[in-house]
Amino acid sequence: MNRLISVMLALMVSSPLPGPIQGGIDLQKIVESRVVVAENKTIFTLFCLLNLGGYDDENHPGGMHPVRVRVREQLIRAVRPELAKRIRDFYRRHNSATPYDYSVVAMSTGGPPAFRFSAEWSDVSKESSFSALVDVPVLLRDLYASAPVDEIYAGVGSDYREYLDEYRAAVVAQVAKVMAYCRVSALSSVGGGEVPHAVVISNLLQSFNNAFSFVLGDTFYSIEGPQAKIGYNRHEFVHSITNPMSYDPRYKALQESAEPLFKLAKTQSGMNDLKSLQSFLDENLVRAISLKYLNNGDQARSQRLLETMMQEYRSGYTLEPFFYEQLGDYEKSNEPLSEYYPTMLRRLNVKDELARWEQKPKTRSK
């Protein structure tokens, strides 16, 4: 669960399909029929608790989403001081826990009003980052019972519905476009298995442009914070395509040559969350795809995408330009991404990439 084990691709289609490019498959209809985009009362209650406890993270320069601001103000007025203190104390004691950790635990319950653990908890609790939060359901139950959570939830319902209408269309369009770019044809060749449900949860009480995903039981969940300009955060979905390749033991020997670039990346500020060579390779490839697939040939747009990629590169993603360039050749091929992946690895020249990092020249765009 610590690494992204996304299998969203396999959630959407239950059997191999002809290639979307060659076969003319209507990918948008596939996505519409297989992916649910919704709000969720368990996540809403959890983020009420987190915002009360001290979750103040925000990525948007203009500040928190208006719904988040309004809900926080209502909670301060409505929650008893002693309960608010319990929640703050708990949050402070567990300062290493992330919204991802809290969300996995909360979604391992049956939701309000009881928030009792479901069958999934027996597996989830095996990881210490989750078992440390075993008392979260008690806090959720007390908060739900003593504060007007339903009333607050109903008061922002129209805001959620309006946001969801736009967001649902963005999810369908972007997921279909990414599937087409990666030439997903036979899901069995991608790997990851099949689970029948995929749920994208819109969460306006979360930081802007923040998202994370996990699998519980037979369901893939992606929890998505708001965006100033609504568009699907395709990063999580791209992981569902690349994870099976990046963690495939068949490619371990090919991947090992990238170890010096992984070590270099870990010396950069903010890169400590990359725990393995495979996660490093996967993250660089995902970032490259998340930008490259948006290139429609327009010169100005191509330059903007290239500049964004180089900003990410300079922050420590030391293989992103390499993958970005390799994707240019991939686009000219007829192979699915899953088959082209080892070709990219074989072309990796570590000495060239280390020299590129030292010089940081402008990246060639294909």
N, C-alpha and C positions, 0 to 999 in steps of 0.2 A: 503493500500500500504506500510505502514511502516514495517509491518512484512512480511516475505516471504509468499505470497499467491500463490506459484507456483502450477500450475495445469498441468505441462508438461506431466505427466503420462496420463492424460485424453486427451491431445492433440494428442497422438500417435495412439490411437485406438478409434474408435467411438462406439464400442459395447463390451460387456463382452466376454472374451476369455476363453477357457479351460486353466487350469494351465500350465505355461510354462514348468514345470518339468514333470508333468504327460502327458501332451498333445503333447509334442514334437514341440511346436510352434517355428517357426523360428523368434526369436525376432530381429535378425539383420535386416531382411527384413522389419519388422514392423517399426523399427527405421528409416531405409533408406527412407521409403516411407512417413514418417510423420514429420520428423525433417529436416529443412533447415539449413545448415551451410554455412555462407556467410560473405563477407565483406559488409560494409554499408557506403554510402557516407555521410549520415547525421551524423553518429557517427564519421567518419573520420574528418569532418569539425569541429564538436564540440570539439574533442580532439586536433585539431590544435589550437582552441581558448583557451582551458584550458592550453595547454603547453605554449602558449604565455603569458597567464595570471599569471602563477606561479605554475602550477601543476608540481611539481618536485618529487613527491613520487616515490620511487623505492625500490623493495624488493630484487632484485638480487644483490649479492655482486660484480658481474662483471660490474654493471652499466646498463643503459638503453639499450633496444633493438636497434641494428644498424639502423633500419628504423626510430625509434623514434628520434635518434640522428640526422640523416640526415634531417628529416622533420623539426625539431626544428631549425637547422642551416639555412635551406632555408627560413623559415618563418621570422626569424630575419632580413634577407637581403631583403625580399620582402614586408613586411608589413610597411605601412607608420608609422612614429613615433607617430603621433597624434592618430591613430587608436590603435596602440599597447599600448599607455598610457591609452586610454579609457578602453581597455580590462583588463589591469593590475589593474586599479583603481576599476573596477567592481568586479573583482575576490577578491581583498583585502577587499572590503566592505562586501562581502558575504563569509567571511572566514569560516563560519560554514557549508556552503553547500558542499556536497560531489559529486564526479563524478556520483554517483547513482542519486542524485537529478537533476543534470544538464542533465543527459541522459534521464530521464523520461520527462523532459520539452522539450528537443530537439526532442525526438521521438513522442511528442504530436503535432508536426508540419508536414507539407507535405514535408519537406526537401528542398534541394536547387532547384532553386535559391531564392525562395520567403520566405521560412521558415514561412509560415503562419500557425497559430494554426488550428488544425483539430477539429473534433467534440469531441474527447476525452478530450480536454483541459477543458471543462466545469466541468467534474468530477475531473480531476487532480488538478485544481486550488483551489479546496475546502480545500486542505491541505496547511498550511502556508509555509512549507519548499519548496513547488513548486511555489506557487503564488509569493513568494519573488523573484523568478527568471523570472518574466514575461517579462523582457526586453532582455532576452537571445536571442530570435529570431531576434531582431533588430541587435544585435552584430554579430550574425551568417550571416545575410543577408549582412551586411556591409563588413565583412571579405571575404565572398564568392565573392562579387562584385569587391573588390579592390585588392585582392591578387590572384595569379595564383593557386588557390586550385586544379582545375582540372588538371593542368599541374603537380603539385607536386604529386597528387594522381596517375596519369598515370605513373609517374617516379618510383613509388614503387609498381606498379601493379604486376610485376613478383614476387616480394618478397611475396606479399600477396597470390598470386595463389600457389606458392610453399608451403607456410606454410599451406594454406587451404587444399591442397591435403592430407598432412599428418594428419592434425587436424581432418578432416572429418572422416577418418578411425578410429581415436582414439575415437571420440564421439560415433560413431555407436557401436564399440566394448564394450566400458565401460558402456554406457547406457543399452545395452542389458544384460550385465553381472549383473548390479545392479538390473534390473527388475527381472531377474531369481533368484537372491539371496533373494529378498524380496517376491518372489512367488506371483507376481502380476498376478491375473487371471481375476477377474471381477472388472473392473474399477469403477463400480457403488458402490462397497463395500468400495473402498478407499475414494471416495467423491471428492469434489472440483469442480464438474461440468465439462463441456466440452467446449473447444473453439477449432476452427479448425486449428489453425496455431501455430507452434513452430519454432522460429528462434534463432539460436546460432550465434552471431556476433563475429568474430575474430577481435581484435583491437590491433594492434602492437604499437599504440601510448599510451597505458596504461601501468601501472606498471606490471612487471612480477608477475605471480601467483595471480592476483587479478581478482575477478569476482563478479558479482551481477546480479539479475534478477528481472523482474517485468512483470505485465500483463497490456496491453493497448488494449481496445476494444476486438477484438477477437483473439489477438495474445499474446503469451508468448515470451518474449525476455530474452535472457541470454547474457550479454556482457562479453566477456572473454579476459583478457590480455594474453600476450605471455607466453610461458613456455620454459625453457632452454632445457628440454627434453620433447618433445611434447607428451602429454597425456591429456585426458579430465579431467578438474577439476570437478569431479563427485559430489562435495559438494552441488552445487546448485540443481542438479537433485535429489539427495537423499531427499532434503527438499520437493520436490514435492510429494514424497511418504509419508513422515512422518508428514507434516503439518496437513493434515486432521485428523490424530490421535491425535496429540499434542493439537490441538485446539478444539477437540470434547468435547462439554459440558458434555457428558455422563461420562467422565473420570475425571471431576473436583475434585470430592471428593477423588478419589484415588491419584491424583496429589498433593493434599494439604499437605500430609505428608512430601513432599520434600522441603517445605518452608525453614526450617533451612539451608539446603544445598544451596539453592538459595541465602539466606542472606549471607552465608559464601563466596560464589563465588563473590558477589558484593563488598566484602572487598579487593579483589585482584586487582592489577593494570591492567588496560586494559579491565576490565569486565563490564564497565558501559553501554555498548550498549545492554545488556540484560535487556529489559524493563519489562518483566513479567515472572511469574513462568512458563507459557506455553512455552515462547520463550527459557527459560533456559533449560527446559527438552528437547525441540526439538533440540537445538544446541548440547547438550551432546549426544543424540541418533544419530544424523546425523554424528557426528565425530566418534563415535564408529563404525557405519555401514561402513563409508567411508574407514576405515582401515580393519575391520574384513572381509569384503567380498573379500579382496585381499589375504587372507590366503589360500594357496593351500596345506597346510600340511607339506611343507618343514620346517624343524626345524629352520634353520638359518633365513629364511624369517619370520617365526612366531615370532622369538625373536626380529627382527628389527621392526616389526609392533607393538609389545608389548612395546618396548622402545619408539617409537614415541607416542603411546597412553599415556604413563606415562609422557612424556614431556608436552603434552597438559594438562594432569591432574594437574600437578604441577603449571601450569600457571593459574589455577582457574576453570577448568571444573570438578567440584567436583563430578559429577555423571558419568563421562565417563567410569571409570573402572567397575562400576556396570553394565552399559549397555553392555560393551564389554564382560563381563563374561556371562551375560544373553543371549547374542547372541550365545554363545557356546551351550546353551541348546536349543535355538530356532532352530539351525541347525539340531538338532537331532529330532525335532518334524516334523509333516507334515502340520502344520498350516501356512497360510499366515502371514506375519508380522502384518497386520492390525488386525488380530484376536489374535495374541500372545501378542500384546502390553499391554493389561490390566493384563495379567499374570505377566509380568515383574514388573509392578507397584505394584502389590500385594506382590511381594517378597521383596520389598524395606524395609530394616531395617535401619532407619536413624541413630540410635545410632551406629550401626556397621560402617556406612559410615563416620560419624564424627570421630570415633576412627581411621579409616583407614587414614583419612586426617592428624590426629595428628601424627601418626606413620609413614605414607608414606612407608609401606612395599612394597616388590615386589608383583605385582598383579598376582593372579592365572590365568593361561591360560587354557581355555577349548578347 
